[in-house]
Amino acid sequence: MFIHLDVGWMAHPFPLSSFRIASAEEIARIRTLGLQQLRWSPEKSLVEEPALAQGDPGDDVPAPAATPSESAADAASLKRALLTQQRAAARQCDEQYGEASGALRRIVSQAVDQPGQARSDTEGLTRALLDKMLGDSEMCILVLSGNAGEKPTAHAMNVTVVSLLMARVLGLPEQDMLDVGVGALLHDIGKLELPHRVHHLDDRFTQAEVNAYRDHVRLGVLHGQRMGLSPGALQVIAQHHESADGSGFPSRLNMDRMSPAARIVSMVNRYDNLCNPHVVGRSLTPHEALSRLFAQGRGKFDGSMLNAFIRMMGVYPAGSIVQLTDDRYGIVMNVNSSRPLKPRVLVHDARVPRDQALLLNLATEPDLGIRRSLPMAQLPDTARQYLQPTPRVAYFFEPAASLAVAGA
């Protein structure tokens, strides 16, 4: 049965709120939710067709060939179904991101006056995210097509989601993964104590202003201590601007003195700041950001983690603007780390209205691939108007299995 859980995304342990039940264990977990009723979709549920009995009249009788008009109708019907699924998946992902972002905003608002509650809620949000990620299924990293919300929340969510996926890939113990999530969600909490003008580093800052900006790390640790965060989460906050070569701040630690959780968050924090800088005009596409991280940051980050990060994000991370080998332009919408060179792409096709365009799954196109990535400024006007790339990217995640039927 394909069912729908009409509760908040963080109120149940499943990766998606709508899914096809696959085991008795899932039924048992659904029962623990205490729901009085479930919605189900008969048209999306699997019903086994009864096999023909031996000697039935239908044996060995070939099915009549479909006429061209029937084949065209079937293709149109399939496309409509796929488009409906694609839209539903995108809408569901936006809702899940919105729910998690709303929880983070509430945490920040109560951090000063209710530090204990803020800690409890931060751990709860981290656990909810981990519950969706842990398990045997592969995860896809996808870029949200809508507005990601206010920048501080979007930045913290980006760093948290990508850092937790990295911790999962690296096989960190569960407690370390919790420290990654809590520390990433709160890594900039010290900026609550600073004037807004020094929330982001500026080349024109005086040394006093640079020092004020850097003090958000110390202030963040104090906030974390008042909340009663674990030592591992406090280390993430304290070390999220340190570098493997000892060039970071505030303590100029080298890689050996940084915790694994802090090494992950430091790298992901730098990546997101390249994609989503305070000055929008300086933003890089995800592919450009990844290239710069590799070219200029190899000494600043744990080399093995950096390589794993590139494998996970894909050579062309979600949000990258690309040109395909058939010369069409597109934007990468999601990446499965097991097929990093074969993401799903929204392709500019003037014959198809944008709101009716199916994502092109390059994994099913053996003769088609990505020729190159390009900056937004090099995208032709017609392709830019169609693809609608945004100067800021927001990341989320989804089980790869849920996308298996959603791409063309």
C-alpha positions in Angstrom: 0.0 0.0 0.0 1.2 3.5 -0.8 0.3 5.6 2.3 0.5 9.2 3.4 1.4 10.2 7.0 -0.5 13.4 7.8 1.9 14.5 10.5 4.9 16.8 10.4 8.1 15.4 8.7 9.9 15.5 12.1 7.1 13.6 13.9 7.9 10.2 12.3 11.0 8.2 11.6 10.6 7.6 7.8 12.6 9.5 5.1 9.4 10.6 3.4 5.9 11.3 4.5 4.4 9.4 1.5 5.7 6.0 0.6 4.9 2.4 -0.3 5.0 0.1 2.7 7.7 -2.5 2.1 7.9 -4.6 5.2 6.3 -5.8 8.4 8.8 -3.7 10.4 7.5 -0.5 8.7 4.0 -1.4 9.7 5.2 -1.9 13.3 6.9 1.5 13.2 3.7 3.2 11.8 1.7 1.7 14.7 4.0 3.4 17.2 2.9 6.8 15.9 -0.5 6.4 17.5 -2.4 7.7 14.4 -6.1 7.1 14.3 -6.2 6.9 10.5 -4.0 6.7 7.4 -4.5 8.0 3.9 -3.6 5.6 1.1 -3.4 5.9 -2.7 -4.8 2.8 -4.5 -3.5 4.0 -7.8 0.1 4.1 -6.5 -0.2 0.8 -4.6 1.0 -2.5 -6.0 -1.6 -5.2 -6.6 -0.4 -8.6 -7.8 -2.2 -9.8 -10.9 -3.5 -13.4 -10.4 -1.7 -15.8 -12.6 -3.6 -17.6 -15.3 -4.4 -21.2 -14.3 -3.1 -24.0 -16.4 -5.3 -24.4 -19.5 -7.0 -21.0 -19.1 -8.3 -19.6 -22.4 -5.7 -16.9 -22.3 -2.7 -19.3 -22.6 -0.4 -18.9 -25.6 -2.7 -16.2 -27.1 -0.5 -13.2 -28.2 -1.6 -9.8 -27.0 -2.8 -7.6 -29.8 -0.2 -5.0 -30.9 -0.9 -1.5 -29.8 -1.9 1.0 -32.5 0.2 4.2 -33.0 -2.6 6.2 -31.4 -2.7 3.9 -28.3 1.1 4.1 -28.0 1.1 7.8 -28.1 -1.7 8.0 -25.5 0.2 5.6 -23.3 3.3 7.7 -23.5 1.4 10.9 -22.8 -0.3 9.2 -19.8 3.1 8.0 -18.5 4.6 11.5 -18.8 1.7 13.0 -16.9 2.1 10.5 -14.1 5.9 11.1 -13.9 5.3 14.9 -13.9 2.8 14.6 -11.1 5.2 12.5 -9.1 8.1 15.0 -9.8 6.0 17.9 -8.7 4.8 16.1 -5.6 8.4 15.1 -4.6 9.6 18.7 -5.1 6.7 20.1 -3.0 7.3 17.5 -0.3 11.0 18.4 -0.1 10.2 22.1 0.1 7.8 21.4 3.0 10.3 19.2 4.8 13.0 21.9 4.4 10.5 24.5 5.6 9.7 22.5 8.7 13.3 22.0 9.6 14.2 25.6 8.9 11.3 26.8 11.1 12.5 24.6 14.0 16.0 26.1 13.6 14.6 29.7 13.7 12.7 28.8 16.9 15.9 27.4 18.4 17.9 30.6 17.7 15.1 32.8 19.1 15.2 31.0 22.5 19.0 30.4 22.7 19.5 33.4 25.0 16.5 33.2 27.3 15.9 29.4 27.3 19.3 27.8 26.7 18.2 24.4 28.1 15.2 24.2 25.8 17.3 25.4 22.9 19.7 22.5 23.5 16.9 20.0 23.7 15.3 21.3 20.5 18.6 21.3 18.6 19.3 17.7 19.6 15.8 16.8 18.6 16.2 18.5 15.1 19.5 16.7 14.6 18.0 13.4 15.6 15.1 13.9 13.2 17.5 14.7 10.3 19.7 11.7 11.2 16.7 9.4 11.4 15.9 10.3 7.8 19.5 9.7 6.6 20.5 6.6 8.4 19.8 3.2 6.9 20.8 1.2 3.8 19.3 3.5 1.2 21.5 5.8 -0.8 20.9 9.5 -0.5 20.6 12.1 -3.2 21.7 15.7 -2.6 19.3 18.1 -4.3 19.0 21.8 -4.7 15.7 23.5 -3.8 14.1 25.3 -6.6 12.2 27.8 -4.4 13.2 30.5 -1.9 15.5 29.1 0.8 14.4 31.7 3.3 16.6 34.1 5.3 20.3 33.8 4.8 21.5 32.9 8.3 19.0 30.0 8.6 19.7 28.8 5.0 23.5 28.9 5.7 23.1 26.9 8.9 20.8 24.4 7.2 23.1 23.9 4.2 26.1 23.3 6.4 24.2 20.9 8.6 22.6 18.8 5.9 25.8 18.5 3.9 27.9 17.9 7.0 25.6 15.1 8.2 25.7 13.4 4.8 29.5 13.6 4.9 29.5 12.1 8.4 27.3 9.3 7.1 29.6 8.7 4.1 32.6 8.5 6.4 30.9 6.1 8.8 31.3 8.2 11.9 29.9 6.8 15.2 26.4 7.9 16.0 27.5 10.2 18.9 30.0 11.9 16.6 27.2 12.4 14.0 25.0 14.0 16.6 27.9 16.3 17.5 28.3 17.2 13.8 24.6 18.1 13.5 24.3 20.1 16.7 27.6 21.9 16.2 26.7 22.7 12.6 23.3 24.0 13.4 24.7 26.3 16.1 28.2 27.1 14.6 27.4 30.8 14.1 25.3 31.2 17.3 27.9 33.6 18.7 26.9 36.2 16.1 23.8 36.9 18.2 26.0 39.0 20.4 27.6 41.0 17.6 26.5 44.1 15.7 25.0 43.1 12.3 27.7 45.0 10.4 30.4 42.6 11.7 28.5 39.3 11.0 30.4 38.8 7.8 34.1 39.4 7.1 34.7 42.4 4.7 37.9 43.3 3.0 37.5 46.9 4.1 37.4 46.0 7.8 39.8 47.6 10.2 41.8 45.2 12.4 39.4 46.0 15.3 36.4 45.0 13.1 38.2 41.8 12.0 38.8 41.0 15.7 35.1 41.7 16.5 34.0 39.4 13.7 36.3 36.6 14.8 35.0 36.9 18.3 31.8 35.2 17.3 33.6 31.9 17.8 34.4 32.6 21.5 30.9 33.9 22.0 29.4 30.9 20.4 31.3 28.5 22.7 29.9 30.5 25.7 26.4 30.2 24.3 27.0 26.4 23.9 28.2 26.1 27.4 25.2 27.8 28.8 23.0 25.4 26.7 24.9 22.4 28.2 26.1 21.1 24.8 28.2 18.0 24.6 32.0 18.5 24.5 32.0 17.2 20.9 29.4 19.8 19.7 31.3 22.6 21.6 34.5 21.5 19.7 32.7 22.0 16.4 31.6 25.5 17.3 35.1 26.3 18.7 37.0 24.9 15.6 34.7 25.7 12.6 37.1 28.4 11.4 40.3 26.4 12.0 42.3 24.9 9.1 44.4 21.8 8.7 47.5 23.8 8.0 47.2 25.9 11.2 46.2 29.1 9.3 42.7 29.4 10.8 41.3 31.1 13.9 41.0 31.6 16.8 43.6 29.1 18.0 45.5 28.3 14.8 45.0 24.6 15.3 46.4 22.1 12.8 44.5 19.0 11.6 45.8 16.7 14.3 44.3 19.0 17.0 40.9 19.3 15.3 38.2 16.8 16.0 36.9 14.8 12.9 33.5 16.5 13.4 35.0 20.0 13.3 37.1 19.1 10.2 33.9 18.2 8.4 32.0 21.3 9.4 35.0 23.6 8.7 35.2 22.3 5.1 31.5 22.4 4.4 31.2 25.9 6.0 33.9 27.2 3.5 32.1 25.5 0.6 28.8 27.1 1.4 30.4 30.5 1.9 31.8 30.3 -1.6 28.4 29.4 -3.0 26.5 31.8 -0.9 28.7 34.8 0.1 27.4 37.8 1.9 27.9 39.8 -1.3 25.7 38.0 -3.9 27.8 39.3 -6.8 30.7 37.2 -5.6 28.8 33.9 -5.5 30.2 30.9 -7.4 28.3 28.1 -8.9 28.6 24.9 -6.9 31.0 23.4 -9.6 33.2 26.6 -9.4 33.1 26.5 -5.6 34.2 22.8 -5.5 37.0 23.5 -8.0 38.3 26.4 -5.9 38.1 24.3 -2.8 40.2 21.6 -4.4 42.7 24.0 -6.1 43.2 26.5 -3.2 42.2 24.6 -0.1 43.9 21.2 -0.3 46.3 22.2 2.4 43.6 23.8 4.5 41.4 20.7 4.9 41.8 17.0 5.6 42.8 15.6 2.3 40.9 12.3 2.6 37.8 14.2 3.7 38.1 16.6 0.8 38.3 13.7 -1.7 35.3 12.1 -0.1 33.4 15.4 -0.2 34.0 15.7 -3.9 32.9 12.2 -4.5 29.7 12.7 -2.5 28.8 16.1 -4.0 29.7 14.9 -7.6 32.0 16.6 -10.1 28.9 18.8 -10.9 27.1 19.4 -7.6 23.4 20.1 -7.5 22.9 23.7 -8.6 25.7 23.7 -11.2 25.0 25.2 -14.6 26.1 22.8 -17.3 26.2 22.3 -21.1 25.4 18.7 -22.2 27.3 16.9 -24.9 24.4 17.6 -27.3 25.0 21.3 -26.7 21.8 21.9 -24.6 22.1 23.9 -21.4 20.8 22.7 -18.1 21.0 23.0 -14.3 21.9 20.0 -12.1 19.0 19.4 -9.7 20.1 16.3 -7.7 23.1 14.0 -7.5 23.4 10.4 -6.4 26.9 9.9 -5.0 27.1 6.4 -6.5 26.8 7.9 -10.0 28.4 11.4 -9.6 28.9 12.0 -13.3 25.2 11.1 -14.1 23.0 13.5 -12.2 19.4 14.6 -12.9 19.3 17.8 -14.9 16.6 20.3 -15.8 17.3 20.9 -19.5 16.4 24.0 -21.5 13.9 22.9 -24.2 12.0 25.6 -25.9 9.4 23.1 -27.1 8.4 22.2 -23.5 7.0 24.7 -21.0 9.3 24.8 -17.9 6.5 23.8 -15.6 6.0 20.6 -17.7 9.6 19.7 -18.1 10.7 16.3 -16.7 14.2 16.1 -15.2 16.6 14.3 -17.5 18.2 11.3 -15.7 21.7 11.1 -17.3 22.1 7.7 -15.7 19.6 6.3 -18.2 21.2 8.1 -21.2 24.4 6.2 -22.1 25.2 8.4 -25.1 24.6 11.7 -23.3 26.7 13.4 -20.6 28.0 16.8 -19.3 30.5 18.6 -21.5 31.3 21.4 -19.2 30.2 23.6 -16.4 29.8 27.4 -16.9 29.3 30.5 -14.9 25.8 32.0 -14.8 27.0 35.0 -16.8 27.8 32.7 -19.8 24.3 31.2 -19.9 22.4 32.5 -23.0 19.5 34.8 -22.1 16.8 32.3 -23.3 18.3 29.5 -21.3 18.6 31.7 -18.2 15.0 32.7 -18.4 14.0 29.1 -18.8 16.2 27.5 -16.1 15.8 30.4 -13.7 19.1 29.8 -11.7 19.3 31.6 -8.4 22.4 33.3 -7.1 22.0 31.4 -3.8 21.6 27.6 -3.5 19.9 25.7 -0.7 20.6 22.0 -0.3 18.5 19.2 1.1 18.4 15.4 0.7 16.2 12.6 -0.4 16.5 8.8 -0.6 17.7 7.8 -4.1 15.0 5.1 -4.3 12.3 7.8 -4.1 13.6 9.4 -7.3 13.8 6.1 -9.3 10.6 6.8 -11.1 10.6 10.6 -11.0 13.1 11.3 -13.8 12.8 11.0 -17.6 
